[in-house]
Amino acid sequence: MTPDTTLLLCDLSPFRHSTRTRKIAVTVASSVPGSVRAITLSRVGRFGAADEPGRSWLDGVDVEQLPVRQIDDRRRFTASVRNLLGVYLPALRRLRRRVLATPARTIFVGHISLFWIGLAHRKRWGSHIILNGRERPGGIRTKGSLATWYSRLEPLLLRMVARRRGLTVLAVCESHAAAFRKLGFDDVLVVRNVPLASFAPEFVPPSPGPELVVACVGTLYPGRALEILIDAVVAARSAGAAVRLEMTGPASQDYRQALRDRIVNAGAEPYISLRDPCPGAEVPARYQRAHLSTALYQAVDTANDSLSNKLFEAVVAGRPVIAGSLPENRALIEQFGVGWVVPVEAAPLSRLLVELAADLAAVRAMAQHCFQTGRAEFVWEVETSLLQKRLLDRTGIQPPRPVAPLRSGEPN
């Protein structure tokens, strides 16, 4: 039987929230319309990643999101057990059944913990498997998280999986790729989590002031140093700096309330806002409301040491970034000159904010450079050209030539 589906993608998160899964699906679908399917859960985790269940057509992709029972988002052991047994196991059985009922030439497994579904699909349909390594293997250590339970076993499981042939692993940075190779995978591609070309907005210059506006966009969860960021902004204001912080994104109910309480207790409501999530189309505008953005991740998880898509999104939107002093962040920011690296601690971060607020003209001047760099260097269609070729070679279709990115100095 020849599969009608060229590429089948499965993931835990809903399609709109599955960043890399969605971008790969959309890119391939533009070359082979009608031959790309995605099957995901309709909700996952404690941080508000949810969408309506059902089947729909999104960006040229046939998307099916399976129903999931209500998730208990409390950080308790009993809640984790209840979620595992009563929510995720039934949902994963349903996901496996739907995936195995769909023949395809290639299956993209958006969360590497679902490798067993990929292996089952290959056994049934002879498909090639691509495993998406979103974090460093075995690195998650978030308290009270089911992902942490799995992460402790992950290196052992992946060593066994690596013995199989016909597997490709995608890593988000070179240090993670090295970790996957050390586990035994011999076909590992580095695909940084840069935005689609369509994400790039028109250039908008930053506000002339008088306040330094700082943005934090994306899912809000422990480990993103949000408490440190709030404390640093409060300290900078106390030191006389005109700084404003705008945080936008989904979060669990308890965590959002904890952040709100921290802001209120500091008396920071006049200059720190905690906004609800926005549609994907509005994300660039949320960056452009600010002078700069943040990509701060605490070293509580070794999984937090990758290149964040939030860093790339901000640069493509034309805004420099304050990033934590992790090796991958530091190397990229120093290479392209698109921001500042700082220890993820309140005192040094506060000092940096004070310095930047005192020289708004210099901060504003970085915006055009970041925009041009983003358009030239951080384009998904170019970043994934080798992966696209592999996928389309299996169909006999010649992949389109990647859109040549603009280089600094070229007209927009």
URQUI-V916973 format. One record per residue. N is the residue number from 1. SS is DSSP state (A for helix, B for strand, O for the rest). PHI is phi in radians with two decimals (* if undefined). D_LAST is the distance of its C-alpha to the last C-alpha in Angstrom with 2 decimals. Layout:
n={N & N}
ss={SS & SS}
phi={PHI & PHI}
d_last={D_LAST & D_LAST}
This chain:
n={1 & 2 & 3 & 4 & 5 & 6 & 7 & 8 & 9 & 10 & 11 & 12 & 13 & 14 & 15 & 16 & 17 & 18 & 19 & 20 & 21 & 22 & 23 & 24 & 25 & 26 & 27 & 28 & 29 & 30 & 31 & 32 & 33 & 34 & 35 & 36 & 37 & 38 & 39 & 40 & 41 & 42 & 43 & 44 & 45 & 46 & 47 & 48 & 49 & 50 & 51 & 52 & 53 & 54 & 55 & 56 & 57 & 58 & 59 & 60 & 61 & 62 & 63 & 64 & 65 & 66 & 67 & 68 & 69 & 70 & 71 & 72 & 73 & 74 & 75 & 76 & 77 & 78 & 79 & 80 & 81 & 82 & 83 & 84 & 85 & 86 & 87 & 88 & 89 & 90 & 91 & 92 & 93 & 94 & 95 & 96 & 97 & 98 & 99 & 100 & 101 & 102 & 103 & 104 & 105 & 106 & 107 & 108 & 109 & 110 & 111 & 112 & 113 & 114 & 115 & 116 & 117 & 118 & 119 & 120 & 121 & 122 & 123 & 124 & 125 & 126 & 127 & 128 & 129 & 130 & 131 & 132 & 133 & 134 & 135 & 136 & 137 & 138 & 139 & 140 & 141 & 142 & 143 & 144 & 145 & 146 & 147 & 148 & 149 & 150 & 151 & 152 & 153 & 154 & 155 & 156 & 157 & 158 & 159 & 160 & 161 & 162 & 163 & 164 & 165 & 166 & 167 & 168 & 169 & 170 & 171 & 172 & 173 & 174 & 175 & 176 & 177 & 178 & 179 & 180 & 181 & 182 & 183 & 184 & 185 & 186 & 187 & 188 & 189 & 190 & 191 & 192 & 193 & 194 & 195 & 196 & 197 & 198 & 199 & 200 & 201 & 202 & 203 & 204 & 205 & 206 & 207 & 208 & 209 & 210 & 211 & 212 & 213 & 214 & 215 & 216 & 217 & 218 & 219 & 220 & 221 & 222 & 223 & 224 & 225 & 226 & 227 & 228 & 229 & 230 & 231 & 232 & 233 & 234 & 235 & 236 & 237 & 238 & 239 & 240 & 241 & 242 & 243 & 244 & 245 & 246 & 247 & 248 & 249 & 250 & 251 & 252 & 253 & 254 & 255 & 256 & 257 & 258 & 259 & 260 & 261 & 262 & 263 & 264 & 265 & 266 & 267 & 268 & 269 & 270 & 271 & 272 & 273 & 274 & 275 & 276 & 277 & 278 & 279 & 280 & 281 & 282 & 283 & 284 & 285 & 286 & 287 & 288 & 289 & 290 & 291 & 292 & 293 & 294 & 295 & 296 & 297 & 298 & 299 & 300 & 301 & 302 & 303 & 304 & 305 & 306 & 307 & 308 & 309 & 310 & 311 & 312 & 313 & 314 & 315 & 316 & 317 & 318 & 319 & 320 & 321 & 322 & 323 & 324 & 325 & 326 & 327 & 328 & 329 & 330 & 331 & 332 & 333 & 334 & 335 & 336 & 337 & 338 & 339 & 340 & 341 & 342 & 343 & 344 & 345 & 346 & 347 & 348 & 349 & 350 & 351 & 352 & 353 & 354 & 355 & 356 & 357 & 358 & 359 & 360 & 361 & 362 & 363 & 364 & 365 & 366 & 367 & 368 & 369 & 370 & 371 & 372 & 373 & 374 & 375 & 376 & 377 & 378 & 379 & 380 & 381 & 382 & 383 & 384 & 385 & 386 & 387 & 388 & 389 & 390 & 391 & 392 & 393 & 394 & 395 & 396 & 397 & 398 & 399 & 400 & 401 & 402 & 403 & 404 & 405 & 406 & 407 & 408 & 409 & 410 & 411 & 412}
ss={O & O & O & O & B & B & B & B & B & B & B & O & O & O & A & A & A & O & A & A & A & A & A & A & A & A & A & A & A & O & O & O & O & O & O & B & B & B & B & B & B & O & B & B & O & O & O & O & B & B & O & O & O & B & B & B & B & B & O & O & B & B & B & B & B & B & O & O & O & O & O & O & O & O & O & O & A & A & A & A & A & A & A & A & A & A & A & A & A & A & A & A & A & A & A & A & A & A & A & A & O & O & O & B & B & B & B & B & B & O & O & A & A & A & A & A & A & A & A & A & A & A & A & A & A & O & O & B & B & B & B & B & B & O & O & O & O & O & O & O & O & O & O & O & O & A & A & A & A & A & A & A & A & A & A & A & A & A & A & A & A & A & O & O & O & O & B & B & B & B & B & O & O & A & A & A & A & A & A & A & A & A & O & O & O & O & O & B & B & B & O & O & O & O & O & O & A & A & A & O & O & O & O & O & O & O & O & O & O & O & O & B & B & B & B & B & B & O & O & O & O & O & O & O & O & A & A & A & A & A & A & A & A & A & A & A & A & A & O & O & O & O & B & B & B & B & B & B & O & O & O & O & A & A & A & A & A & A & A & A & A & A & A & A & A & O & O & O & O & O & O & B & B & B & B & O & O & O & O & A & A & A & A & A & A & A & A & A & O & O & O & B & B & B & B & O & O & O & O & O & O & A & A & A & A & O & O & O & A & A & A & A & A & A & A & A & O & O & O & B & B & B & B & B & O & O & A & A & A & A & A & A & A & A & A & A & O & O & B & B & B & B & O & O & O & A & A & A & A & A & A & A & A & A & A & A & A & O & O & A & A & A & A & A & A & A & A & A & A & A & A & A & A & A & A & A & A & O & O & A & A & A & A & O & A & A & A & A & A & A & A & A & A & O & O & O & O & O & O & O & O & O & O & O & O & O & O & O & O & O & O & O}
phi={* & -1.60 & -1.15 & -1.36 & -1.57 & -1.28 & -2.34 & -1.95 & -2.06 & -2.26 & -2.75 & -1.37 & -1.34 & -0.97 & -0.96 & -1.13 & -1.64 & -1.56 & -0.95 & -1.24 & -1.01 & -1.12 & -1.17 & -1.15 & -1.06 & -1.14 & -1.14 & -1.23 & -1.08 & -1.19 & -1.72 & -2.26 & -1.02 & 1.49 & -2.06 & -2.12 & -2.18 & -2.29 & -2.19 & -2.40 & -1.41 & -1.56 & -2.75 & -2.79 & 1.29 & -1.72 & -1.94 & 1.50 & -1.39 & -2.57 & -2.66 & -1.28 & -1.24 & 2.23 & -1.96 & -2.70 & -1.99 & -2.21 & 0.92 & 1.41 & -2.06 & -1.40 & -1.95 & -2.18 & -1.97 & -1.49 & -1.14 & -2.33 & -1.15 & -1.05 & -1.64 & -1.43 & -1.64 & -1.34 & -1.51 & -2.33 & -1.06 & -1.12 & -1.16 & -1.09 & -1.11 & -1.10 & -1.13 & -1.09 & -1.36 & -1.68 & -2.02 & -1.34 & -1.06 & -1.08 & -1.18 & -1.21 & -1.08 & -1.15 & -1.10 & -1.05 & -1.07 & -1.21 & -1.14 & -1.20 & -1.46 & -2.08 & -1.18 & -2.78 & -1.27 & -2.36 & -2.04 & -1.76 & -1.72 & -1.21 & -2.19 & -1.09 & -1.13 & -1.62 & -0.95 & -1.14 & -1.23 & -1.06 & -1.13 & -1.14 & -1.15 & -1.13 & -1.08 & -1.44 & -2.04 & 1.22 & -1.35 & -1.45 & -1.94 & -2.05 & -1.80 & -1.61 & -1.59 & -1.33 & -2.32 & -1.08 & -1.04 & 1.31 & -1.70 & -1.39 & -2.42 & -1.37 & -1.06 & 1.33 & -1.79 & -1.12 & -1.07 & -1.19 & -1.00 & -1.13 & -1.05 & -1.16 & -1.64 & -1.00 & -1.00 & -1.10 & -1.13 & -1.22 & -1.05 & -1.22 & -1.14 & -1.10 & -1.23 & -1.34 & -1.64 & 1.30 & -2.07 & -2.07 & -1.97 & -1.75 & -2.00 & -1.57 & -2.77 & -1.16 & -1.15 & -1.22 & -1.02 & -1.09 & -1.15 & -1.19 & -1.11 & -1.12 & -1.35 & 2.05 & -1.33 & -1.81 & -2.15 & -2.17 & -1.92 & -1.65 & -2.23 & -1.16 & -1.52 & -1.41 & -1.34 & -1.08 & -1.01 & -1.20 & -1.22 & -1.11 & -1.47 & -1.20 & -1.22 & -2.20 & -1.18 & -1.13 & -1.04 & -1.22 & 2.12 & -1.56 & -1.69 & -1.40 & -1.73 & -1.95 & -1.90 & -2.30 & -2.06 & 2.14 & -1.01 & -1.76 & -2.68 & -1.02 & 1.89 & -1.54 & 1.09 & -1.19 & -1.12 & -1.13 & -1.10 & -1.06 & -1.09 & -1.18 & -1.15 & -1.04 & -1.15 & -1.12 & -1.12 & -1.11 & -1.46 & 1.71 & -1.44 & -1.52 & -2.18 & -2.26 & -2.09 & -2.14 & -1.86 & -2.32 & 2.74 & -1.30 & -2.77 & -1.14 & -1.04 & -1.14 & -1.25 & -1.06 & -1.15 & -1.11 & -1.16 & -1.08 & -1.09 & -1.13 & -1.14 & -1.12 & -1.11 & -1.51 & 1.15 & -1.78 & -0.99 & -1.14 & -2.31 & -2.21 & -2.00 & -2.09 & -1.70 & -1.24 & -1.03 & -2.11 & -1.03 & -0.97 & -1.14 & -1.63 & -1.04 & -0.98 & -1.14 & -1.16 & -1.15 & -1.30 & -1.21 & -1.86 & -1.51 & -2.71 & -2.19 & -2.26 & -2.40 & -1.78 & -2.31 & -1.36 & -1.46 & -1.25 & -2.10 & -1.18 & -1.18 & -1.48 & -1.73 & -1.59 & -1.40 & -1.31 & -1.12 & -1.16 & -1.13 & -1.17 & -1.02 & -1.09 & -1.12 & -1.11 & -1.35 & 1.53 & -2.33 & -1.20 & -2.28 & -1.66 & -2.12 & -1.19 & -1.45 & -1.62 & -0.95 & -1.14 & -1.05 & -1.04 & -1.07 & -1.21 & -1.16 & -1.23 & -1.13 & -1.83 & 1.09 & -1.98 & 2.86 & -2.37 & -1.96 & -2.56 & -1.03 & -1.45 & -2.46 & -1.08 & -1.12 & -1.15 & -1.15 & -1.09 & -1.06 & -1.11 & -1.07 & -1.07 & -1.11 & -1.20 & -1.11 & -1.40 & -2.41 & -1.08 & -1.07 & -1.20 & -1.11 & -1.09 & -1.16 & -1.34 & -1.08 & -1.10 & -1.07 & -1.10 & -1.06 & -1.16 & -1.13 & -1.05 & -1.17 & -1.50 & -2.01 & -2.06 & -2.08 & -1.02 & -1.08 & -1.41 & -1.01 & -1.80 & -1.04 & -1.15 & -1.10 & -1.03 & -1.06 & -1.06 & -1.13 & -1.40 & -1.02 & -1.25 & -1.82 & 1.46 & -1.58 & -1.41 & -1.16 & -1.16 & -1.20 & -1.03 & -1.09 & -1.16 & -1.22 & -1.26 & -1.78 & -0.92 & 1.69 & -1.36 & -1.18 & -1.55}
d_last={47.77 & 44.15 & 41.80 & 39.57 & 37.13 & 34.90 & 33.71 & 35.53 & 34.19 & 36.48 & 35.89 & 37.61 & 34.89 & 33.87 & 31.02 & 28.45 & 29.52 & 29.70 & 26.27 & 26.52 & 28.84 & 26.57 & 23.46 & 25.60 & 27.19 & 24.05 & 22.57 & 25.90 & 26.55 & 23.54 & 25.42 & 28.96 & 29.06 & 32.33 & 33.33 & 32.00 & 34.15 & 34.02 & 37.15 & 37.03 & 39.07 & 38.26 & 38.68 & 39.17 & 39.82 & 40.57 & 37.09 & 36.34 & 34.61 & 36.03 & 35.30 & 37.54 & 39.63 & 39.70 & 37.90 & 34.66 & 31.72 & 28.45 & 25.13 & 27.19 & 29.63 & 33.32 & 33.87 & 37.30 & 37.85 & 41.47 & 43.45 & 44.30 & 47.00 & 46.41 & 45.50 & 47.50 & 44.96 & 47.61 & 47.64 & 51.18 & 52.85 & 54.48 & 51.18 & 49.71 & 52.79 & 52.68 & 49.02 & 49.70 & 52.80 & 52.19 & 48.45 & 46.72 & 49.46 & 49.92 & 46.16 & 45.76 & 48.70 & 47.05 & 43.72 & 45.59 & 47.51 & 44.49 & 42.58 & 45.65 & 46.08 & 42.73 & 42.76 & 39.56 & 38.72 & 36.76 & 37.02 & 34.41 & 36.22 & 33.75 & 36.23 & 38.31 & 41.44 & 41.54 & 42.20 & 45.60 & 44.10 & 42.05 & 45.23 & 47.19 & 44.64 & 44.79 & 48.58 & 48.63 & 45.89 & 45.26 & 41.60 & 39.41 & 38.59 & 35.40 & 36.04 & 33.27 & 34.16 & 32.29 & 34.34 & 36.60 & 39.73 & 42.53 & 40.59 & 40.78 & 43.36 & 42.61 & 45.93 & 47.26 & 44.66 & 45.65 & 42.76 & 44.63 & 47.79 & 46.02 & 44.16 & 47.50 & 48.48 & 45.13 & 45.60 & 48.99 & 47.76 & 44.75 & 47.04 & 49.06 & 46.07 & 44.75 & 47.94 & 46.75 & 44.89 & 41.91 & 39.87 & 36.30 & 35.13 & 31.54 & 31.19 & 28.38 & 28.89 & 31.05 & 33.93 & 34.37 & 34.30 & 37.09 & 39.08 & 38.91 & 39.99 & 42.85 & 44.03 & 44.36 & 41.21 & 40.43 & 37.24 & 34.64 & 30.86 & 28.48 & 25.61 & 23.83 & 23.15 & 19.35 & 17.62 & 16.73 & 13.17 & 13.92 & 14.75 & 11.30 & 10.91 & 8.52 & 8.86 & 12.35 & 14.18 & 17.63 & 20.70 & 22.40 & 25.54 & 28.47 & 28.58 & 26.76 & 25.72 & 25.89 & 24.90 & 26.73 & 25.45 & 27.23 & 30.84 & 33.24 & 36.09 & 38.42 & 36.93 & 33.56 & 35.26 & 34.85 & 38.26 & 37.43 & 34.16 & 36.14 & 38.84 & 36.44 & 34.81 & 38.34 & 39.44 & 36.48 & 37.33 & 40.95 & 40.01 & 38.48 & 34.75 & 32.70 & 31.14 & 30.37 & 29.94 & 28.59 & 29.54 & 28.48 & 29.84 & 32.89 & 36.08 & 39.72 & 41.85 & 43.87 & 40.98 & 39.09 & 42.37 & 42.92 & 39.56 & 40.34 & 43.78 & 42.42 & 40.18 & 43.10 & 45.61 & 43.44 & 43.16 & 39.36 & 38.60 & 37.28 & 34.39 & 34.00 & 33.04 & 33.51 & 31.54 & 32.12 & 29.78 & 26.83 & 25.51 & 22.91 & 20.30 & 20.86 & 20.55 & 16.95 & 18.10 & 21.19 & 19.35 & 17.30 & 20.66 & 21.58 & 20.86 & 21.43 & 22.80 & 25.71 & 26.67 & 30.36 & 32.87 & 36.51 & 38.44 & 40.85 & 39.61 & 38.76 & 36.51 & 34.26 & 33.21 & 30.29 & 26.55 & 25.83 & 23.13 & 22.95 & 21.77 & 18.86 & 18.00 & 17.93 & 15.67 & 13.08 & 13.46 & 12.83 & 16.53 & 18.95 & 22.07 & 25.79 & 27.35 & 30.98 & 32.35 & 32.62 & 32.15 & 29.16 & 27.24 & 28.27 & 27.30 & 23.74 & 23.14 & 24.78 & 22.93 & 19.39 & 20.36 & 18.99 & 22.10 & 25.86 & 28.74 & 31.97 & 35.30 & 35.48 & 38.17 & 38.35 & 39.43 & 36.73 & 34.00 & 35.44 & 35.55 & 31.89 & 30.99 & 33.23 & 31.53 & 27.99 & 29.21 & 30.72 & 27.47 & 24.84 & 22.88 & 22.42 & 21.43 & 18.78 & 17.45 & 16.89 & 14.47 & 11.27 & 12.75 & 13.52 & 10.17 & 8.76 & 12.19 & 12.27 & 9.36 & 11.07 & 14.63 & 15.50 & 14.87 & 18.12 & 17.99 & 17.86 & 20.27 & 22.76 & 22.69 & 26.26 & 27.53 & 26.20 & 27.94 & 31.14 & 31.11 & 30.48 & 32.91 & 35.64 & 34.93 & 34.63 & 31.12 & 28.54 & 25.47 & 22.12 & 20.01 & 17.50 & 13.87 & 12.57 & 10.42 & 7.52 & 9.55 & 9.71 & 8.93 & 6.48 & 3.81 & 0.00}
